[in-house]
């Protein structure tokens, strides 16, 4: 059976280092059998990949790819707490925030970038409840932010 990180590798993806917080918080916290990530931005090598509003400066297709980067950063945050992503039993909930132009209503399609990647690398354990929320602005003018709640094997 393939591990989560080997499935990422099959997709040509690697888990990045944990993104540094931009304020007074930690990337992830474990409480019992659950890990909660802070909101993760589309940061690669310490830099925000894109800025602006989806439906204006950022296309929905680009934003969907940015949501994938966000979920990779969220998985890195989870790993920093539990040590091994194969301990994930279930992604319980995904919350995606999309900085949206006033007339943009395609938030679910953008957040599908995160959801689809979780399904590819975690299979049934990646199937989750979800919210896709349009907002006026996100930190650092990021187009997308994603947070995860996962249940992990304990003991």
ZIBEL-V240297 format. One record per backbone hydrogen bond with DSSP energy under -1.0 kcal/mol. NH is the residue of the N-H (numbers start at 1). CO is the residue of the C=O. If there is no record, write none. Layout:
((NH	CO) (NH	CO))
This chain:
((7	3) (8	4) (9	5) (10	6) (11	7) (12	9) (13	8) (25	23) (29	36) (31	34) (34	31) (35	150) (36	29) (37	148) (38	27) (40	146) (43	41) (44	47) (47	44) (49	42) (52	141) (54	99) (55	58) (56	53) (58	53) (63	59) (64	60) (65	61) (66	62) (67	63) (68	64) (69	65) (70	66) (71	67) (72	68) (73	69) (74	70) (75	71) (76	72) (77	73) (78	74) (79	75) (80	76) (81	78) (82	78) (83	79) (87	84) (88	85) (89	151) (90	151) (91	125) (92	149) (93	149) (94	129) (95	147) (96	131) (97	145) (98	133) (99	143) (100	135) (101	54) (104	101) (110	106) (111	107) (112	108) (113	110) (115	111) (116	112) (117	113) (118	114) (119	115) (120	116) (121	117) (122	118) (123	119) (125	122) (126	123) (127	124) (129	92) (131	94) (133	96) (135	98) (141	138) (142	139) (145	97) (146	40) (147	95) (149	93) (150	35) (151	90) (152	33) (153	87))
